C-alpha cells in the first residue's frame, strides 16, 4: 500500500523536544516501510532538510504558520500523488479540507486523545461533523475507542483500536552494574527512589504524588522523589515546588529530559508512578517503565487499565485522587522487594508480547489492508 501520514504540524517529525504524537508517527512509519510505501508530511524546522529519505521512509517538511498555512503546504506538496490511505494524526479539523482535495481517497484519523473532539476545541456536534468525513477513526486504546463509540454512536462502525508501543531494544532491563551506575549518578544509591515522568500540568496529578510521598516517608525512611518533565506554566511549577518544600520529602526536579536519556532514567527508580487525574487515553510512560524493568504504580484510569494488570504487572490505584491510596501502593512496593522484582519481570514479558512498535505498525497496516 501507499500511505501518507499528515502530522499535526506544531512539532517536526521526528521531534527534538516532547511531541509524543510525532514520536509515535516516526516509530510507526519507520516500521511500516518494511512492507509499504510511507510518506510523512510534517512541519519544516531549522536543522531538518525539506525532504528526508531513510530506509524507505520519506519525510516531507513544509512551512507552518497561522491561517492554515501548514495544511495548505501539505496539500500543495502532495499535489497529484495518489495514496491508498491518508492518515491524519490528532487533528480532526484537517479532515474536511483533505477530503475536498482528495474526494476518492480513503482517509483515517488517528486519535491520541479526546482533546480535539471535545470543548473547547470542538463541540460534540462539530466533532461529529469533522469525524464523519473520515473512512476510519483509529483510537490508541480500547478505552478511547469505547468513549468515541459512546460519544458519536452514528460513527461507531468506523472506530478501530490500535495500541501504541515501545522500542524494546532502547527501553530494556539493565544489568545490575548499569542500574547501580545510574543510581550513583543521581544520588539515589541506598535510598528508595520514586520517579514521575510527564508534562507538569494539572491533569498529570503531581500534587497527589507529592502528598503521597510525605505519607510514604513515614514508613520508608530516606524515600526520595524524582520529577522529570518539561515545565508547564511557571506559576504551576512554582506551586509544585512549594508543595514539595512543605512536604519535607527530598524531591528533585529534573526538568525536561530528552527521550534518549529517559531510557536510563527509568533505571534509577525503585518505583515509577503515574498519578494521572484526567482521562489518560493510553499512558505511554507506563509501557516504557515496564519495558525498563521498573515496577509501576498508576491510576486506574482510561487506557492505563489496559496496560497494567493489578498485582501481576503493576499496581493500580482505584481512588486515584487520594494521596493515601497512592501511598499505600507505593509502600507495598517498597516493603516487598521480592514481589516488586517478580512483578517487574512479568511486566517486561507482557510488554514484549503486546506493545512493541512492530506490532503496532502491523496491526495498523492490517486494518488499512482489510478496509481498502
C-alpha positions, 0 to 999 in steps of 0.5 A: 500500500501507499500511505501518507501520514499528515502530522499535526504540524506544531512539532517536526517529525521526528521531534527534538523536544516532547511531541509524543504524537510525532514520536509515535508517527516516526516509530510507526512509519519507520516500521511500516516501510518494511512492507509499504510505501510511507510518506510523512508530511510534517512541519519544516524546522531549522536543522531538518532538510525539506525532504528526508529519505531513510530506509524507505521512509520519506519525510516531507517538511513544509512551512507552518504558520497561522491561517492554515498555512501548514495544511495548505503546504501539505496539500500543495506538496502532495499535489497529484500523488495518489495514496491508498490511505491518508492518515491524519494524526490528532487533528480532526479539523484537517479532515474536511479540507483533505477530503475536498482535495482528495474526494476518492481517497480513503482517509483515517484519523488517528486519535491520541486523545479526546482533546480535539473532539471535545470543548473547547476545541470542538463541540460534540456536534462539530466533532461529529461533523469533522469525524464523519468525513473520515473512512476510519477513526483509529483510537490508541486504546480500547478505552478511547475507542469505547468513549468515541463509540459512546460519544458519536454512536452514528460513527461507531462502525468506523472506530478501530483500536490500535495500541501504541508501543515501545522500542524494546531494544532502547527501553530494556532491563539493565544489568545490575552494574548499569542500574547501580551506575545510574543510581550513583549518578543521581544520588539515589544509591541506598535510598528508595527512589520514586520517579514521575515522568510527564508534562507538569500540568494539572491533569498529570496529578503531581500534587497527589504524588507529592502528598503521597510521598510525605505519607510514604516517608513515614514508613520508608525512611530516606524515600526520595522523589524524582520529577522529570518533565518539561515545565508547564506554566511557571506559576504551576511549577512554582506551586509544585515546588512549594508543595514539595518544600512543605512536604519535607520529602527530598524531591528533585526536579529534573526538568525536561529530559530528552527521550534518549536519556529517559531510557536510563532514567527509568533505571534509577527508580525503585518505583515509577508512578503515574498519578494521572487525574484526567482521562489518560487515553493510553499512558505511554510512560507506563509501557516504557517503565515496564519495558525498563524493568521498573515496577509501576504504580498508576491510576486506574484510569482510561487506557492505563487499565489496559496496560497494567494488570493489578498485582501481576504487572503493576499496581493500580490505584482505584481512588486515584485522587487520594494521596493515601491510596497512592501511598499505600501502593507505593509502600507495598512496593517498597516493603516487598522487594521480592514481589516488586522484582517478580512483578517487574519481570512479568511486566517486561514479558507482557510488554514484549508480547503486546506493545512493541512498535512492530506490532503496532505498525502491523496491526495498523497496516492490517486494518488499512489492508482489510478496509481498502 
